Amino acid sequence: MKFSDALTYLDRHINREAVAGAYQGLSLHVMEELLDAMGSPHRDYPVVHVTGTKGKGTTVALASQLFASVGVSAGSYTSPHVSSITERIARNGVAISEEEFAAAIETVSRFVPLISGTPSYFELLTAAAFRWFADEAVDVGVIEVGLLGRFDATNVVEGRIAVVTGIGKDHTDGAEGWRFHVAGEKAGIVKPGATLVLGAIDDDLVPVFEAEQPGRVLRLGHQIEVTSNTMAVGGRLVDIATPWGRHEDIYLPLHGRHQADNVALAITVVEAFFDRHVGDDIINEGLAEVALPGRSEVAGREPLVVLDGAHNPDSAKALARTLRDEFGAAADRYLVVGMLGGRDARELLSALEAPLAELVLICAPDSPRAQDVADVAAAARALGCRVEEIASVTDAVDRALALAGDDDLVAVTGSFYTVGEARGHLLADTADDGSS
């Protein structure tokens, strides 16, 4: 099976990412049956299981690099991807090759006829990741939940450590009691006796997680603290305290004040795994290798271009604060926004502080879930924004770059689909120019 054949095979199966399928009625039965037929590769290594409304992908990436820095082979599984599906499956921060990806999908496909159910796109991909990690003999799998937790395809693992980065209004209708409902679904990844690492969780939600009977609970702001968090050239400089000791002058090459919380959780995960303190030199060595496409990523200068897949109010607020605090010297701001359906356009644009932009360029990512450009533009105008409607992401990016001066800022956001298209377009332009 070639890489293109693997993609075609996956596309023949229902893709809930593409259709925004509701999570009601989901079951782990098909996933469990498929993995049983494959010899249960997900049981071959200990797992750190990570969920949360925002920051979970970043926390997975940071923890994986920290594991690698202490000499532990770490497989990481994340979603969605920005440029290539191979980004989702990695070992020590290096993505699976297209050839290995195709071979892993082909292996999984041979077992599908042996089971009674039909797996989804995400279930096939998850099974392929678990198989590849087993074949690569990783020492630990750091696995990101796709949707919520309890009935996510990844929740067949017995996570030694469960991480919940936070609770926000995503994948919910916002009806009364939504916070407890979302917390209950995310708490489903916590296995009895496991170490539970909690991010910024309200006190009244903690009992929801404690009901799953974790062995111990480590909370940000309690057993875990960020004691200093300042800007540095190209990132942040942070001090962190965990139950195993203090860490000072940790350099994180990522933009955004919120990234300090993510690295605090990642350090706690690694120290909890070994039940010992990890030296600051090892931590800095591991974090130096971190690069996260589409997370406040600087993709161009003169004008400054920032790519961020913020797609819910919490992540949009974090991006707006990052643009204000770390890129505030820009003269004018141009926003390129393309979002998927199911998002409250006005709420997201407000969180992005869109009215402060010189111009908001509304576009539609190449997805069947793309929200109508006219609808998003109407929401922007209702907030008082100056707006242009442009059908495609690439045309919107080109228009923003044509309008922006060298001292201005262009931010592309609203969805990882939007950011992925913009990133591919910008990288192609750089390659064509012979630039680096």
N, C-alpha and C positions, 0 to 999 in steps of 0.2 A: 504494500500500500504506500503510495506517495503522499506527500503532505497535502496536496490538493484533493486527493482521494479521501483523506481523513476528514478534511473540512466538509466535503460533500456528504460523507457518511453522517457526520454530526448534524448537518443541516436537514437530514431526513427525519430527525426526531424533534419532538416538541421542545421549543426553547422558551422557557418562561421568562427569561431575561428580555426576549424580543417582544413577547406579547403581554408582559406585565401581569402574568397569571396570578390570581389570588391564592393565598396560601391555605385557605380553608380546604379541608378534605385531603390534604397531602398525607402521605404515609411513607414510612421507611421500608415497607415490605419489599418492594422491587429492588431497592439498593442493597438490602441485606441478602436477598436471594442471589443477586449478581455476584456480590463479594464472596458469598459462601461457595458458589460455583468456581470462583477464581482461587480458592484456597485461603481466603481471608488475609490478603496482603496488608490490610490496615492494622493487623495485630502484630506485625513484625518489628515495630518500633514504638517507643513512647510518643505521646502526642501532647502538644500545647494547642488548645482549641480556643479560638478568638472570635468574639462577636461584639456588636456595638453599633450605634447609629452612625458614628463618624470616628475616624482614626484607627479602625481595625486593620485596614490594609497596611497603613504606615507602621503600626505596632508589630505586625507580622514581619515586615521587612527589617525593622530595627532589631527585633529579637533574633531573627535568622542570622544577621550579620554578627551579632554579639556571640551567638553560639559558635559561629565559624572562627571568631577571633580567639576563642579558648580551645580550639582544636576539635570541636564537635561538628560532625557533618550534619547539616540541617537542610531538610527538604521543606520548601514553602509552597503553599497553595493559596492563591488569591483570586479575587474577581472584583470588578471586570478588568479587562486589559485596556491599555491605551492604544498601542500600535499593532501588536501581534498577539494572538492567542497563546503563543508560546511563553509570554511573560507570566502567565498564571502558574506555571509549574517550574520551579527552580531548585537548584541545589547550591548552597553557599552563595546565594545571590546571583548565580549564573543561570539564565533561562535554559530550559530544555531545547535541544536543537530540533529543527523541523523534521529531520530523519528520525530522531528518537521519539518525537511526538507522534509521528505517523505509525511507528512500530507499536507504541503503547496503545493507541486507538485500535489498531488491527488486532492486538492481543485481546482487548476487551470485546471486540466485535465477535470473536470466535465463541465466546461464552454466552452471548445474548440468546442464541437459539435454544440453549439448554434450560432457560428459565421460563416461567409462565407469564410474567408481565413484560411490558415494553418500557425500557428505561428512557428517561428524558435526556436531552442534550447535556444538561448539567450533571446528571447522574453518570452518564458515560464518561464525561470529562473528569469527574471526581474519581471514578474507579480507575481511570488511566493514570491519574496522579498517584493514587495509592499503590498501584502496581509498579510504577516507575521508581517510587521511593524505596519499595522493597527490593527491587532489582539493583538499585544503586547502594543498597545497604546503608541508608542514612541512620544516624544515631538518634535523631529526633525529627518528628514532623511538626511543623508549625502551620496550622490549618485555619484558614479564615472561613467563617460561615458565609454562605451566599445570601440567605434571607432569614432574618430573625434568629432561629436556633433549633427549637424543639423538633420540628419536622424537616429541617434542612437536610439535604443529602449527605452532608458531612457528619451528621450527628449519629453515625454508626460507630464512631471512634469512642474509645474510653479515655478521654482526656485526663492525663495526670494533673495538668494545670488548666483551668478554665479562666479566660479573661473576658471581662465585659467592660469595654472602654467608656460606654455612656449610654444613656437612654434619650432618644429624641423622637419627634413626631415625623417618622418616615415609615412608609408601608402601613399606614393606619389612616382611618377616616377622621381621626380626631374627636370621636364621640366621647362622652363622659366616661372617665375611668381608663382612657387609652394608655396612660402611663403604666398602670398596673398590668394591663393586658400585654403590652409590649415587654415589660419586665418579666412577666411570666413565661412568655415565649422564649426570651433570651436565656432565662434561668434554666431552660431545658437542656442546655449543654453541660450543666454542672453535675458531675457524677458523685455519688456518695463517697466521702473520704478524700476527694480531690482538693488541691489548693485552689482557692478562688481569689483572683486578683480583680478588684473593682476600681474603675476609674471614677469620674465625677458622678456619683449616684446619690440622689436625695435620700436622706435618712429614712423616710417612710417607705422606701422601696427595698431597703436592705433585707427585711424579713422575708420578702418574696424569694430572694436568693438563698437565704439561710434555711428555708424550708426544704431545699434540695439536699441538705445535710453534707455540706463540704467539710473537709477535715479542718481547714483553717481559712480565715477570711482576711485578706490584706487590702486595705482601702486607701486610695489616694486621698490625701488630706488627713489621714489618721496614721496608720503604720508606714505609709509612703508619703513623702513630702518633697515638693519642689521648693527649696529654700532661697534660690536665687535664679533669675531668668532675665538675661539681658541680651541686647543685640550685639552681634559681632560681625565682622566682615564676612559676608557669604552665609550667615546662619545665626546661631544662638550660642551663648555660653551659659551653662546651667550648673547649679549645685543641687544635689539630690540626696535624700536620706531614705534608706530602706531598713527593714528589720536587721539586716546584716552589716550595716555601717553607713558611713557618709561617702559621698563622691563629690569632689570639687573641681571646678573649671573643666567640666565636660563640654567639649566642642561638638555641636551638632550642625552639620552642613545643610540645614534645611531652614527655610524661611517660615516665620509664623510663631507667635508666642505660644499657641496651643501645642506646638510640637514638643515642648518640655514635658507636658503630661504624658505624651506617647512614649518618649524615651524613658521616663520614670517607670512606666509600666513594663517596658521591655527589659530594663535592667532588673527589675524585681522578678520577672519571669525567669531569667537566666539564673539569678541567685537562688530562687526558690527551687529550681530544678536540681541544683547541686547542693542546696542548703548550706551555702557558704558565701562569703564576700568575694567579689571579683574586683581586681585591681583597676585603678583608674587608667593606667597605661594600656591595659588590654581593652578596656571599654573605648578609649579614644581611638585605638588602632582599628577596632571593628567599625565604629561609626564613620571613620574617614572614608570607608568604602561605600557608604550609603548614597544612592542616587534614586530619586523617586519621580519618574516621569508623571507629569500632570498634577503634581501637588506643589503649588506655588513655584513652578519651574520657570526659571528665566530662560526664554527661548530666543531672545534677540535683544539687541541694543541699538539705540539711536534710530527709531524709538525703542524704549524698553518694552519687551513683550513678555507677559507672564501668563502661563497656562495653569489652570486649576479646575479640576472636575467637580467643583462644589455643586451639589444637586439637591440639597435640602437646606432649610433655614439655618440650622446650626453650622453647617460647613460654609454656607454663604456668609454668615456673620464673621466667622473666623477669617475668611478670605478678605472681607472688607476691612477688618482690623489690620490684617497684614499689609494690605495695599496702603492703608493710611499711615501705619507706624513705620514700615520698612521701605516703602517706595513713595512716601509722601512728598519727596522733593520734585517729583515730576510736575511739569507745568499744567498739562491737561490730561484727563483720563478718558479713554475710549473703551467702551465695553462691547465685546462681541458675545452675544448670549444665544444659545440654542438649548432647549430643554426638552425632556420627554414628557409624554402625557402622564396624568396622575399627579402632577406637581401644581401647586397653587402659584401661578406665575406672579401675581402681585406680591404675595408673601415673599417669594424668593428674590424678586427684584428689589423689594424694600430692604431685605436683609443684606443685599449686595450694595446698598446705598447708591442705587442706580441714578437717582435724581442729581447726585453730585457730579456725574460724568458729563463731559462736554457733549457726548453723543452716545446713544445706545443703538447698536446695530443688531437687529433681531434676525436670526437665521434658523434653519432646521437641519439637525444632523441627519445623516443617512440611516434612518431606522424606521421600521413600521410604527414605532411608538412615538415618533417625533411629534411634538405639540405644534399646532398650526401657527405659522408665523404671524398671521393677522391677529390671532387671539392674544398672543404674548405681547405684540406691539400695542394692542389696545390697553393691556394692563400697564405697560410702561407709560403710555401717554396719560393714563388716569393718575399716575404718580407725579406727573409734571415733567417727564423726561423728553428730551429731544430724541426723536426716533427715526431710523431708516429701516425699512424692511428689505431684506436681501435673501433670496431663496436658499443659496448654498453656503455652507461654512467657509469654503475656500474663497468665494467671492466676497463674503463679509470681511474676512481677514485682510484680503487685498485692499478693500475699500478703506478699512481702518488704517492700514499702513500708509495708504496714499494721503489720507487726511492728517495724520499725526506728524508733528514736528519731531526733530531729534531729541528734544527735551521732554516729550510727552510719554505717556504710558498707554499701552494697549493690553487689556486683560481679556482673555478668552475663557469662558466658563459656562456653567449651566448643566453640563453632562460630560461624562468621560467619553461618550461618543463624539461630542462636539470637539473636545480637546484632542482626541485621537486624530480626527480629520485635520484639524489645524496643525497639529504637530507634524504629521506626515507631509503636509503641504510646505510648511516652513523648512523642514529638513531637506526636502527635495529641492527647494529653491537654493538652500545653502550649498548642496552638492553641485547643483548646476553652475553656481557662481565660482566653484572651486574654493569656497571659504571653509574655515574650520572653526 
